Amino acid sequence: MFYYGLKAIEVSDLVKIYGDGTVALDGLTFTVEPGEIYGLIGPNGAGKTTTLRIIATLLKPTSGLVRVLGFDVVDQAEEVRRIISYLPEEAGVYGNLTGYEYLSFVASLYAGSEDEAKAMIDEALEVSGLGSRIRDRVKSYSRGMLRRLQVARTLMVKPKLAILDEPTSGLDVYHAHYVRRCIRRYVDEYGLTVLISSHNMLEIEYLCDRVLLMYKGRGIDEGSPRSLKDRYASSNMEEVFLKAVGLI
């Protein structure tokens, strides 16, 4: 269900300057519609992760405005946290828990009843694809297995907004493809909005309705992957980005 009449995300003139003087974001502005998969692409240091962390209420901006479905991420941070789920690029899990215990713990925080918690866990088991390994301790998981568990945790709570930083990092081709299909299914079936950052240009082309090209803390162009490829007379998004920043 959407919050009708509201943007899923509004970012206006966003600035973030760290204590050492590093300007991570320099007047960033964009909006995301409900039910949209919106991608941020750019090199390391472009400000993608900083943007995601501010929207997820983990960082405070230096200046500018950020709202999630009408809620201000600074003044109404608790309201924002109730409707989002955030997957950082490097997410930790307590290693002595089994995968099932971890999912059960997360479900207990979000579910209103035992039946709802069980339904969440069942969905997460399907998304993770871990099979019998779900009963093993997380410290025995490979990086790819851990990532699948974390993606499942993020999606199973059916947030209004899922914020995904490099969601398929560490996954092989098969499981990366599977996770992308799961993300698309959750958007189509449950109306999630997804904000995603990825270095994988194939992932961006496959998943995203619109993409923001970021460079040195600013948005330099925006559009659907197809429209951007047409605009820059390019066959892929890598080439689009390089042309947009004047590197080729």
C-alpha positions in Angstrom: 0.0 0.0 0.0 1.4 3.4 -1.0 1.2 6.7 0.9 -0.8 8.3 -1.8 0.4 11.7 -3.0 3.8 11.4 -1.4 7.2 10.8 -3.0 8.9 7.6 -1.7 12.1 9.6 -1.3 12.8 13.4 -1.6 16.4 14.6 -1.5 16.9 18.3 -1.9 20.3 20.2 -1.8 21.8 17.5 0.4 25.3 18.3 1.7 27.5 16.1 3.9 30.9 17.3 5.1 32.8 15.0 7.4 34.9 16.2 10.3 38.1 16.1 8.4 36.7 18.5 5.8 35.9 15.9 3.2 32.9 16.9 1.1 31.0 13.6 0.5 27.8 15.2 -0.9 27.6 18.6 -2.6 24.0 19.7 -3.2 22.6 16.3 -4.2 18.9 16.4 -5.4 16.6 13.6 -6.6 13.2 12.0 -6.0 12.0 8.4 -6.1 8.4 7.4 -6.8 6.6 4.8 -4.8 7.0 1.3 -6.3 10.1 2.3 -8.2 13.5 0.7 -8.2 15.9 3.6 -8.3 19.7 3.1 -8.7 22.7 5.1 -7.7 25.8 4.5 -9.7 29.3 6.1 -9.7 32.9 5.4 -8.7 34.1 4.9 -5.1 33.9 8.2 -3.3 31.0 9.5 -5.4 28.8 9.7 -2.2 26.5 6.7 -2.8 26.9 5.0 0.5 26.8 8.3 2.4 23.5 9.0 0.6 22.0 5.6 1.6 23.2 6.0 5.2 21.6 9.4 5.5 18.3 8.1 4.1 18.5 5.2 6.5 18.8 7.7 9.4 22.3 6.4 10.3 24.1 9.7 9.4 22.9 13.2 9.8 23.3 15.6 6.9 25.3 18.8 7.2 22.5 20.6 5.4 19.6 19.9 3.0 16.3 18.1 3.2 15.6 14.3 3.0 12.1 12.8 3.4 10.9 9.2 3.2 7.2 9.1 2.4 6.8 12.5 4.0 8.8 11.8 7.1 12.0 13.9 7.7 15.0 11.6 8.3 16.4 13.9 11.0 13.3 15.2 12.9 11.2 12.0 12.4 13.9 9.4 12.4 11.9 6.9 14.4 9.0 7.0 12.0 11.4 6.5 9.1 13.0 3.5 10.7 9.6 1.8 11.1 9.0 1.8 7.3 12.5 1.0 5.9 14.9 -1.9 5.8 18.5 -1.2 5.2 21.2 -3.6 3.8 24.7 -2.2 4.2 27.5 -3.3 1.9 29.3 -4.8 4.9 26.6 -6.2 7.3 27.5 -8.3 10.3 25.6 -11.1 11.9 26.4 -12.6 15.3 28.3 -15.8 14.3 27.1 -18.1 17.0 23.5 -17.8 15.9 22.2 -20.2 13.3 20.7 -18.7 10.2 17.3 -19.7 11.4 17.8 -18.2 14.9 18.9 -14.9 13.2 15.8 -14.8 11.0 13.6 -15.6 14.0 15.1 -12.8 16.0 14.5 -10.3 13.2 10.9 -11.5 12.7 10.2 -11.1 16.4 11.1 -7.4 16.1 8.7 -6.7 13.2 5.8 -9.2 13.4 2.6 -8.5 15.2 1.9 -12.2 15.9 3.5 -15.7 15.9 1.7 -16.5 12.6 3.1 -13.3 11.0 6.6 -14.1 12.2 6.4 -17.6 10.8 5.2 -16.3 7.4 8.2 -13.9 7.4 10.6 -16.7 8.2 9.2 -19.0 5.6 9.6 -16.3 2.9 13.1 -15.6 4.1 14.0 -19.3 3.8 12.8 -19.3 0.2 14.7 -16.1 -0.7 18.0 -17.2 1.0 18.0 -20.6 -0.8 20.1 -21.9 2.1 18.2 -25.2 2.5 19.4 -27.3 5.4 22.3 -24.9 6.0 19.8 -22.5 7.6 20.3 -24.6 10.8 24.1 -24.1 10.8 25.9 -21.4 12.7 26.4 -18.2 10.7 30.1 -18.3 11.4 30.3 -21.4 9.2 28.8 -19.6 6.2 30.7 -18.5 3.1 30.5 -14.8 2.2 27.9 -15.6 -0.5 25.7 -17.6 1.9 25.9 -14.7 4.5 24.9 -12.2 1.8 21.9 -14.3 0.8 20.8 -14.5 4.4 21.1 -10.7 4.8 19.1 -10.1 1.6 16.4 -12.4 2.9 16.3 -10.6 6.2 15.9 -7.2 4.4 13.1 -8.3 2.2 11.1 -10.6 4.5 9.8 -7.7 6.6 8.2 -6.1 3.5 9.3 -2.5 4.2 7.8 0.4 2.4 11.4 1.2 1.3 14.3 -1.2 1.0 17.7 0.4 0.9 20.2 -2.0 -0.7 24.0 -1.2 -0.8 25.7 -3.7 -3.2 23.0 -6.4 -2.6 24.7 -9.1 -4.7 28.3 -8.5 -3.4 30.1 -11.8 -3.0 27.5 -13.8 -4.9 28.2 -16.1 -7.8 26.4 -15.5 -11.2 23.5 -17.9 -10.4 22.7 -16.6 -6.9 23.2 -13.0 -8.0 20.6 -13.6 -10.8 18.3 -15.3 -8.3 18.5 -12.4 -5.8 17.7 -9.9 -8.5 14.7 -11.9 -9.4 13.6 -11.9 -5.8 14.0 -8.1 -5.5 11.9 -7.6 -8.6 9.2 -10.1 -7.4 8.9 -8.2 -4.0 8.4 -4.9 -5.8 5.8 -6.4 -8.2 3.9 -8.4 -5.6 4.1 -6.2 -2.5 4.7 -2.7 -3.9 8.1 -2.1 -2.3 10.1 0.9 -3.3 13.8 0.0 -3.7 16.9 2.3 -3.6 19.9 0.4 -4.7 23.6 1.2 -5.1 25.7 -1.1 -7.2 28.9 -1.3 -9.1 27.4 -4.1 -11.3 26.1 -2.3 -14.3 24.3 -5.4 -15.6 22.4 -5.4 -12.3 21.5 -1.8 -12.7 20.2 -2.3 -16.2 18.2 -5.4 -15.2 16.6 -4.0 -12.1 16.3 -0.2 -12.2 13.4 1.8 -13.5 15.6 5.0 -13.3 19.2 5.6 -12.5 21.1 8.6 -11.1 24.7 9.0 -12.2 26.8 10.3 -9.3 30.2 11.9 -9.4 32.0 13.9 -6.6 29.0 14.1 -4.4 26.6 15.4 -7.1 24.0 13.9 -9.5 25.2 14.6 -13.0 22.4 12.9 -15.0 19.3 10.8 -14.5 16.9 8.6 -16.5 16.0 5.1 -17.3 18.9 2.8 -18.4 17.5 2.7 -21.9 17.0 6.5 -22.2 20.6 7.1 -20.8 22.1 4.7 -23.3 20.2 6.5 -26.1 21.2 9.9 -24.9 24.9 9.0 -24.8 24.8 6.8 -27.9 26.2 3.9 -25.8 25.6 0.2 -25.7 26.0 -0.2 -21.9 25.8 1.8 -18.7 29.6 1.7 -18.1 30.1 3.6 -21.3 27.2 6.0 -20.4 28.9 6.9 -17.2 32.4 7.4 -18.7 30.9 9.6 -21.4 28.8 11.6 -18.8 31.9 12.5 -16.8 34.0 13.2 -19.8 36.5 10.3 -19.5 35.9 9.0 -23.0 
